[in-house]
Amino acid sequence: MSVAVWFDFFLTQPYERFTITRRTDIETTVLLLVIGVAVTEIAVWGRCQRVTASRRAGYLDRINSAARAVAVGSSASVLTEQVTSQLTQLLSLRTCGFQYGVAGIGRPARLHHDGSVTVGHRALDVGAEGFPTGTDIELLVEGGGIFQGRFLMTPAPGGRATQEQRLLAVALADQVGAALATSHPVDQS
């Protein structure tokens, strides 16, 4: 290319300029901005939905794993260990253990079957306040209508759990209760 061609290129007036001088230019610009914001919001919403679906699939895998262990007749102690590990991960616990035939000792907070948590007679908003500090939390386990024991859980500082996570914890404990009712019933005498 010659110097004259380059020179002509830089001295040529642009065919179309990006100037906003008329009403239609303003409308077009506003519409492009609105469409851009809408597309971005839809993309963010879609990503959030994908994360939520993935998390829920993980929850289903956990309950399915426990139910499968009960269905194939795995030992109650193996299932109890599996659920203890799952509860520790699910609720971000510092420690978790199962105690046969024990409830209420030490006056811990309690995770109820509806997902609520109480300390004494006071209900906590775990989603907003987090798990109680300075106390363990017990999750009672029953099988066939008979008390079997409890999971005693120590929350990590600042630990929180959604209602969905707490209900999953209860469902996992119910699987342990079903297994214990058939393999290791607690003497009720």
PERATA-V201930 format. One record per residue. N is the residue number from 0. RES is the residue in one letter. SS is DSSP state (hx for helix, st for strand, lp for the rest). PHI is phi in degrees with one decimal (999 if undefined). Layout:
n: {N;N}
res: {RES;RES}
ss: {SS;SS}
phi: {PHI;PHI}
This chain:
n: {0;1;2;3;4;5;6;7;8;9;10;11;12;13;14;15;16;17;18;19;20;21;22;23;24;25;26;27;28;29;30;31;32;33;34;35;36;37;38;39;40;41;42;43;44;45;46;47;48;49;50;51;52;53;54;55;56;57;58;59;60;61;62;63;64;65;66;67;68;69;70;71;72;73;74;75;76;77;78;79;80;81;82;83;84;85;86;87;88;89;90;91;92;93;94;95;96;97;98;99;100;101;102;103;104;105;106;107;108;109;110;111;112;113;114;115;116;117;118;119;120;121;122;123;124;125;126;127;128;129;130;131;132;133;134;135;136;137;138;139;140;141;142;143;144;145;146;147;148;149;150;151;152;153;154;155;156;157;158;159;160;161;162;163;164;165;166;167;168;169;170;171;172;173;174;175;176;177;178;179;180;181;182;183;184;185;186;187;188}
res: {M;S;V;A;V;W;F;D;F;F;L;T;Q;P;Y;E;R;F;T;I;T;R;R;T;D;I;E;T;T;V;L;L;L;V;I;G;V;A;V;T;E;I;A;V;W;G;R;C;Q;R;V;T;A;S;R;R;A;G;Y;L;D;R;I;N;S;A;A;R;A;V;A;V;G;S;S;A;S;V;L;T;E;Q;V;T;S;Q;L;T;Q;L;L;S;L;R;T;C;G;F;Q;Y;G;V;A;G;I;G;R;P;A;R;L;H;H;D;G;S;V;T;V;G;H;R;A;L;D;V;G;A;E;G;F;P;T;G;T;D;I;E;L;L;V;E;G;G;G;I;F;Q;G;R;F;L;M;T;P;A;P;G;G;R;A;T;Q;E;Q;R;L;L;A;V;A;L;A;D;Q;V;G;A;A;L;A;T;S;H;P;V;D;Q;S}
ss: {lp;lp;hx;hx;hx;hx;hx;hx;hx;hx;hx;lp;lp;lp;lp;lp;lp;lp;lp;lp;lp;lp;hx;hx;hx;hx;hx;hx;hx;hx;hx;hx;hx;hx;hx;hx;hx;hx;hx;hx;hx;hx;hx;hx;hx;hx;hx;hx;hx;hx;hx;hx;hx;hx;hx;hx;hx;hx;hx;hx;hx;hx;hx;hx;hx;hx;hx;hx;hx;hx;hx;lp;lp;lp;lp;hx;hx;hx;hx;hx;hx;hx;hx;hx;hx;hx;hx;hx;hx;hx;lp;lp;st;st;st;st;st;st;st;st;lp;lp;lp;lp;lp;lp;lp;lp;st;st;st;lp;lp;lp;lp;lp;st;st;st;lp;lp;st;st;st;lp;hx;hx;hx;hx;lp;lp;lp;lp;lp;lp;lp;st;st;st;st;st;st;st;lp;lp;st;st;st;st;st;st;st;st;st;st;lp;lp;lp;lp;lp;lp;lp;hx;hx;hx;hx;hx;hx;hx;hx;hx;hx;hx;hx;hx;hx;hx;hx;hx;hx;hx;hx;hx;lp;lp;lp;lp;lp;lp}
phi: {999;-88.2;-65.4;-64.8;-65.3;-62.4;-63.1;-64.5;-60.8;-78.1;-95.4;-76.9;-70.9;-61.3;-65.8;-123.1;-113.6;-94.2;-129.0;-111.1;-125.2;-116.5;-59.1;-66.4;-65.0;-66.1;-61.6;-62.8;-62.9;-63.3;-62.3;-62.8;-65.4;-63.3;-64.1;-61.6;-65.6;-62.8;-63.5;-63.1;-63.0;-64.7;-64.3;-64.9;-60.4;-61.5;-64.2;-63.0;-64.4;-65.7;-64.0;-62.7;-63.8;-65.5;-63.3;-67.4;-63.2;-63.3;-62.5;-63.6;-61.6;-65.2;-69.8;-64.6;-61.9;-67.3;-64.7;-63.8;-62.5;-67.6;-63.9;-86.5;80.8;-58.8;-64.4;-62.0;-68.7;-65.7;-63.0;-61.2;-64.0;-61.9;-68.6;-58.3;-64.6;-65.0;-63.8;-59.9;-72.6;-59.8;-100.4;51.9;-88.6;-75.9;-143.2;-154.6;-148.2;-106.0;-122.9;-72.4;63.4;-121.6;-154.7;75.8;-67.2;86.9;51.0;-75.8;-66.2;-131.3;-93.7;-90.1;-68.0;-91.9;90.4;-79.8;-124.9;-125.4;-119.2;65.1;-108.4;-96.9;-80.8;-107.3;-95.4;-63.7;-62.1;-95.1;-90.0;85.2;-67.5;-64.8;-97.9;79.2;-146.5;-81.8;-123.6;-108.3;-124.0;-72.1;-120.2;-124.3;-143.7;62.1;77.8;-114.6;-63.6;-112.9;163.2;-149.8;-93.4;-105.3;-118.4;-107.9;-73.0;-72.6;-55.9;74.5;-66.5;-131.7;-148.5;-72.6;-57.6;-60.4;-66.2;-66.6;-66.9;-65.5;-59.4;-64.3;-63.1;-64.5;-64.0;-64.2;-64.7;-64.0;-59.6;-63.8;-67.7;-69.3;-62.5;-95.0;-114.2;-147.0;-66.2;-79.9;-67.8;-98.7;-81.8}
